[in-house]
Amino acid sequence: MPEQILVTGGAGQLGRVVVERLVAAERPVRALSRRRRSSAGVGWTVGDLRTGRGIDVAVAGVDTIIHCATDYRHEVQTVRTLVEAARWSGQAPHLVYVSIVGVDRVPLGYYRAKLAAEELIAGSGMPYTILRATQFHALVRTILAAAARLPVVPVPRFRFQPVDVRDVAARLVELALGEPQARVPDLGGPEVRTAADLARALLGAAGREKRVVTVPVPGRIARGYAQGGNLAPEHADGVVTFEQYLAERGNATALRYR
Ligand SMILES: NC(=O)c1ccc[n+]([C@@H]2O[C@H](COP(=O)([O-])OP(=O)(O)OC[C@H]3O[C@@H](n4cnc5c(N)ncnc54)[C@H](OP(=O)(O)O)[C@@H]3O)[C@@H](O)[C@H]2O)c1
């Protein structure tokens, strides 16, 4: 029997691309969402990882789980629900978890939760693989687009290494189809860039000219970013650049300026 793969968060930014790749590879794929959904080649299942509703059904008979769902305020609880349901299924599925570069270096609440979730998975006795990725293009664009609405664009003295969800999805699928490897090397975007440089790229793609100024941001979290805690320069393995992403997105119409 071909391996049955469950993708949690199958309708999310990353999960959607993971599901598309599995369908294109003609793999049997089940996808979890809190809402009823349908799409060709996908066995959608309804469940909520916070309450546990429907999760036993979602994991039943599954060989591999690619966990792309995330609940920003309840990350550990939702991972625990998934791990417990998977263990009770008696199937010992391979759990592939996507985490974030710097969860152990930047003291952001969500990052701490991701680190605790990694530790929970590692201590669960389940076969697992953990991949940490840098910030996705869309997140970096969202952060900078908010600043780009101002007459003078303020940016922090941070660097980013934005990665495309297609690069992350490709790596996750590769890992899911292989043997469990515990923590694997991080995945970063192809370029480490200053926030100022990325803001100029965003403005340029929108055909705008504005002054970009670097402003100091106080606090421990900002220091973690300023020290490059969110970067993986030695793993700049993503292929799609920020400019390519912006060009494909048709960003000029997406940026709303005052
Ligand atoms: N965004 C980044 O820059 C970045 C960088 C590195 C790593 N990551 C990691 O990549 C993963 C995916 O991120 P993303 O940006 O693709 O997230 P996303 O677009 O916000 O999607 C998350 C999905 O989680 C599902 N979900 C939320 N709460 C749930 C619950 N209680 N039960 C079941 N499903 C639930 C939602 O699906 P429904 O609404 O359909 O239920 C949603 O589509 C996360 O683990 C994140 O930490 C993200």
The ligand as an SDF file (V2000), in Angstrom:
LIG
                    3D

 48 52  0  0  0  0  0  0  0  0999 V2000
    5.5000   32.4160    8.2420 N   0  0  0  0  0  0  0  0  0  0  0  0
    6.8330   32.3310    8.3740 C   0  0  0  0  0  0  0  0  0  0  0  0
    7.5810   33.2800    8.0690 O   0  0  0  0  0  0  0  0  0  0  0  0
    7.4360   31.0420    8.9040 C   0  0  0  0  0  0  0  0  0  0  0  0
    8.8400   30.8790    8.9140 C   0  0  0  0  0  0  0  0  0  0  0  0
    9.3770   29.6760    9.3710 C   0  0  0  0  0  0  0  0  0  0  0  0
    8.5440   28.6600    9.8170 C   0  0  0  0  0  0  0  0  0  0  0  0
    7.1960   28.8640    9.8230 N   0  0  0  0  0  0  0  0  0  0  0  0
    6.3170   27.7970   10.3160 C   0  0  0  0  0  0  0  0  0  0  0  0
    5.6310   27.2340    9.2210 O   0  0  0  0  0  0  0  0  0  0  0  0
    4.3910   26.7210    9.6710 C   0  0  0  0  0  0  0  0  0  0  0  0
    3.2880   27.1620    8.7340 C   0  0  0  0  0  0  0  0  0  0  0  0
    3.2000   28.5730    8.7660 O   0  0  0  0  0  0  0  0  0  0  0  0
    2.1850   29.3320    7.8080 P   0  0  0  0  0  0  0  0  0  0  0  0
    2.6990   30.7100    7.6820 O   0  0  0  0  0  0  0  0  0  0  0  0
    1.9190   28.5040    6.5970 O   0  0  0  0  0  0  0  0  0  0  0  0
    0.8880   29.3460    8.7210 O   0  0  0  0  0  0  0  0  0  0  0  0
   -0.5980   29.8000    8.3260 P   0  0  0  0  0  0  0  0  0  0  0  0
   -0.6820   30.2590    6.9150 O   0  0  0  0  0  0  0  0  0  0  0  0
   -1.0560   30.7150    9.4180 O   0  0  0  0  0  0  0  0  0  0  0  0
   -1.4110   28.4600    8.3900 O   0  0  0  0  0  0  0  0  0  0  0  0
   -1.5800   27.7750    9.5920 C   0  0  0  0  0  0  0  0  0  0  0  0
   -2.7570   26.8370    9.4650 C   0  0  0  0  0  0  0  0  0  0  0  0
   -2.9430   26.2430   10.7520 O   0  0  0  0  0  0  0  0  0  0  0  0
   -4.2750   25.8240   10.8310 C   0  0  0  0  0  0  0  0  0  0  0  0
   -4.6900   25.8770   12.2320 N   0  0  0  0  0  0  0  0  0  0  0  0
   -4.6270   26.9340   13.0890 C   0  0  0  0  0  0  0  0  0  0  0  0
   -5.1210   26.5860   14.2870 N   0  0  0  0  0  0  0  0  0  0  0  0
   -5.5100   25.2960   14.1790 C   0  0  0  0  0  0  0  0  0  0  0  0
   -6.1070   24.3720   15.0700 C   0  0  0  0  0  0  0  0  0  0  0  0
   -6.4240   24.7210   16.3530 N   0  0  0  0  0  0  0  0  0  0  0  0
   -6.3770   23.1200   14.6450 N   0  0  0  0  0  0  0  0  0  0  0  0
   -6.0810   22.7580   13.3630 C   0  0  0  0  0  0  0  0  0  0  0  0
   -5.5120   23.5770   12.4580 N   0  0  0  0  0  0  0  0  0  0  0  0
   -5.2320   24.8360   12.8760 C   0  0  0  0  0  0  0  0  0  0  0  0
   -5.0960   26.7860    9.9820 C   0  0  0  0  0  0  0  0  0  0  0  0
   -5.9040   25.9920    9.1490 O   0  0  0  0  0  0  0  0  0  0  0  0
   -7.5420   26.1230    9.0620 P   0  0  0  0  0  0  0  0  0  0  0  0
   -7.8710   27.5850    9.2170 O   0  0  0  0  0  0  0  0  0  0  0  0
   -7.8320   25.5670    7.6990 O   0  0  0  0  0  0  0  0  0  0  0  0
   -8.0530   25.2770   10.1750 O   0  0  0  0  0  0  0  0  0  0  0  0
   -4.0680   27.5320    9.1300 C   0  0  0  0  0  0  0  0  0  0  0  0
   -4.3260   27.3980    7.7540 O   0  0  0  0  0  0  0  0  0  0  0  0
    4.2400   27.1740   11.1330 C   0  0  0  0  0  0  0  0  0  0  0  0
    4.5680   26.1190   11.9880 O   0  0  0  0  0  0  0  0  0  0  0  0
    5.2490   28.2980   11.2790 C   0  0  0  0  0  0  0  0  0  0  0  0
    5.7430   28.4150   12.5790 O   0  0  0  0  0  0  0  0  0  0  0  0
    6.6280   30.0090    9.3670 C   0  0  0  0  0  0  0  0  0  0  0  0
  1  2  1  0
  2  3  2  0
  2  4  1  0
  4  5  1  0
  4 48  2  0
  5  6  2  0
  6  7  1  0
  7  8  2  0
  8  9  1  0
  8 48  1  0
  9 10  1  0
  9 46  1  0
 10 11  1  0
 11 12  1  0
 11 44  1  0
 12 13  1  0
 13 14  1  0
 14 15  2  0
 14 16  1  0
 14 17  1  0
 17 18  1  0
 18 19  2  0
 18 20  1  0
 18 21  1  0
 21 22  1  0
 22 23  1  0
 23 24  1  0
 23 42  1  0
 24 25  1  0
 25 26  1  0
 25 36  1  0
 26 27  1  0
 26 35  1  0
 27 28  2  0
 28 29  1  0
 29 30  1  0
 29 35  2  0
 30 31  1  0
 30 32  2  0
 32 33  1  0
 33 34  2  0
 34 35  1  0
 36 37  1  0
 36 42  1  0
 37 38  1  0
 38 39  2  0
 38 40  1  0
 38 41  1  0
 42 43  1  0
 44 45  1  0
 44 46  1  0
 46 47  1  0
M  CHG  2   8   1  16  -1
M  END
$$$$
